[in-house]
């Protein structure tokens, strides 16, 4: 018994429209949904924000080109897309002879479990919520330090705040994040 298209997730429906009809509007919807998630996933796997942006662009182009190979009966669309992103990140790390981030190492031939990918998305959502709960001045400094990859001195120069204030806001913000996310890895 086959599933009807209405039984699929919105993202799968978009992917099927891209695969079957080369639907550009569906591709834009896929891009808008997955690009920021992929960028976060790739940054958490050890890439710089600039490199992550390039990988995401490449992955989305690959999705358009290889849409015909997507089979909703073999994998969820999110698992399929994250696998493409993971493989692309590994290719770049190997090409640059950089050490492989632990998150990307796994046994050959083992496909990542869709539940692992969903778990990562849920954790990322919890992290976004925890960041949103920080005081704005703490959130801004933490984002500059960890997402923008700026040193404490660069943040101080950029904001005009004393170095001690930068360090204090990061320390207090990280303590609050640890408290907010304490149940995440238990």
C-alpha positions as CSV (number, residue, x, y, z in Angstrom):
1,X,0.0,0.0,0.0
2,X,1.5,3.3,-1.0
3,X,1.3,6.5,0.9
4,X,-0.5,9.5,-0.6
5,X,1.4,12.7,-0.9
6,X,-0.8,14.3,1.8
7,X,0.6,11.7,4.3
8,X,4.1,13.1,3.8
9,X,5.6,15.9,5.8
10,X,5.5,19.4,4.2
11,X,9.3,19.1,3.6
12,X,8.8,15.7,1.8
13,X,6.0,17.2,-0.3
14,X,8.3,20.0,-1.4
15,X,11.0,17.5,-2.2
16,X,8.7,15.4,-4.3
17,X,7.5,18.5,-6.2
18,X,11.2,19.3,-6.9
19,X,11.9,15.7,-7.9
20,X,8.8,15.2,-10.0
21,X,8.0,18.7,-11.4
22,X,11.3,20.6,-11.0
23,X,9.1,23.0,-9.0
24,X,11.2,26.1,-8.2
25,X,8.7,27.4,-5.6
26,X,9.0,24.1,-3.7
27,X,12.8,24.3,-3.9
28,X,12.7,27.9,-2.5
29,X,10.6,26.5,0.4
30,X,13.1,23.7,0.9
31,X,16.0,26.1,0.8
32,X,14.4,28.5,3.3
33,X,13.6,25.6,5.7
34,X,16.8,23.6,5.5
35,X,19.6,26.2,4.8
36,X,19.7,27.7,8.3
37,X,19.4,24.3,9.9
38,X,22.2,22.9,7.7
39,X,24.4,25.9,8.4
40,X,24.1,25.4,12.2
41,X,24.6,21.6,11.8
42,X,27.8,22.2,9.8
43,X,29.1,24.9,12.2
44,X,28.6,22.6,15.1
45,X,30.6,19.9,13.2
46,X,33.6,22.2,13.1
47,X,33.3,24.4,10.1
48,X,33.7,28.2,10.1
49,X,30.5,30.2,9.4
50,X,31.9,31.2,6.0
51,X,32.8,27.6,5.1
52,X,29.4,26.4,6.4
53,X,27.7,28.9,4.1
54,X,29.6,27.6,1.1
55,X,28.8,24.0,2.0
56,X,25.1,24.8,2.4
57,X,25.1,26.4,-1.1
58,X,26.8,23.4,-2.6
59,X,24.4,21.0,-0.8
60,X,21.3,22.8,-1.9
61,X,22.6,22.8,-5.5
62,X,23.2,19.0,-5.2
63,X,19.7,18.6,-3.9
64,X,18.4,20.3,-7.0
65,X,20.6,18.3,-9.3
66,X,20.1,14.9,-7.6
67,X,16.4,15.3,-6.8
68,X,15.5,12.4,-9.0
69,X,17.4,10.0,-6.6
70,X,15.3,11.0,-3.6
71,X,13.0,8.1,-2.5
72,X,10.7,8.8,0.4
73,X,10.4,5.1,1.1
74,X,14.1,4.8,1.8
75,X,14.7,7.9,3.9
76,X,13.1,10.9,5.3
77,X,13.9,14.0,3.4
78,X,15.7,15.5,6.3
79,X,17.9,12.4,6.7
80,X,18.7,12.4,3.0
81,X,19.6,16.1,3.0
82,X,21.7,15.9,6.2
83,X,23.6,13.0,4.7
84,X,24.5,15.0,1.6
85,X,25.7,17.8,3.9
86,X,27.7,15.5,6.1
87,X,29.3,13.9,3.1
88,X,30.2,17.3,1.5
89,X,31.7,18.5,4.8
90,X,33.8,15.3,5.0
91,X,35.0,15.8,1.4
92,X,36.1,19.3,2.2
93,X,37.8,18.3,5.4
94,X,39.7,15.6,3.6
95,X,40.6,17.9,0.7
96,X,42.1,20.5,3.2
97,X,43.8,17.7,5.1
98,X,42.2,18.9,8.3
99,X,41.5,16.5,11.1
100,X,38.0,15.0,10.9
101,X,35.6,16.4,13.6
102,X,34.5,13.6,15.9
103,X,30.8,14.3,15.1
104,X,31.5,13.3,11.5
105,X,33.4,10.1,12.2
106,X,31.4,6.9,11.9
107,X,31.7,3.4,10.7
108,X,31.7,3.1,6.9
109,X,28.5,1.9,5.5
110,X,26.4,2.9,8.4
111,X,23.7,5.5,7.6
112,X,22.9,8.1,10.2
113,X,19.6,7.3,11.9
114,X,16.8,9.8,11.1
115,X,16.1,9.9,14.8
116,X,19.6,11.1,15.5
117,X,19.1,13.9,12.9
118,X,15.8,14.8,14.5
119,X,17.4,14.8,17.9
120,X,20.1,17.2,16.6
121,X,17.3,19.5,15.3
122,X,15.5,19.3,18.6
123,X,18.7,20.1,20.5
124,X,19.4,23.0,18.2
125,X,15.9,24.3,18.9
126,X,16.5,24.0,22.6
127,X,19.8,25.9,22.2
128,X,18.1,28.6,20.2
129,X,15.4,29.0,22.9
130,X,18.0,29.0,25.7
131,X,20.0,31.7,23.8
132,X,16.8,33.7,23.4
133,X,16.2,33.6,27.1
134,X,19.6,35.2,27.8
135,X,19.9,38.9,28.6
136,X,20.4,40.6,25.2
137,X,23.9,41.9,26.1
138,X,25.0,38.3,27.1
139,X,23.4,36.8,24.0
140,X,25.1,39.3,21.7
141,X,28.6,38.7,23.2
142,X,28.2,34.9,23.2
143,X,27.0,34.9,19.6
144,X,30.0,37.0,18.5
145,X,32.4,34.7,20.4
146,X,31.0,31.3,19.4
147,X,29.0,31.8,16.2
148,X,31.0,34.7,14.9
149,X,34.3,33.1,16.1
150,X,35.7,36.4,17.4
151,X,38.3,36.6,20.1
152,X,37.5,38.4,23.3
153,X,39.8,41.2,22.2
154,X,38.1,41.5,18.8
155,X,34.7,41.7,20.5
156,X,36.0,44.4,22.9
157,X,37.4,46.4,19.9
158,X,34.1,46.0,18.0
159,X,31.8,46.9,20.9
160,X,34.0,49.4,22.7
161,X,33.4,47.4,26.0
162,X,36.2,46.7,28.4
163,X,37.8,43.2,28.0
164,X,36.7,42.3,31.6
165,X,33.1,43.1,30.8
166,X,33.2,40.9,27.7
167,X,34.7,38.0,29.7
168,X,32.1,38.5,32.5
169,X,29.2,38.5,30.1
170,X,30.4,35.4,28.4
171,X,31.0,33.6,31.7
172,X,27.5,34.6,33.1
173,X,25.8,33.8,29.8
174,X,27.5,30.3,29.6
175,X,26.5,29.6,33.2
176,X,22.9,30.4,32.4
177,X,23.0,28.3,29.2
178,X,24.4,25.4,31.1
179,X,21.6,25.7,33.6
180,X,19.0,26.0,30.8
181,X,20.4,23.0,28.9
182,X,21.4,20.7,31.8
183,X,18.8,18.1,30.9
184,X,19.9,17.9,27.3
185,X,22.8,15.5,27.6
186,X,21.6,13.2,30.4
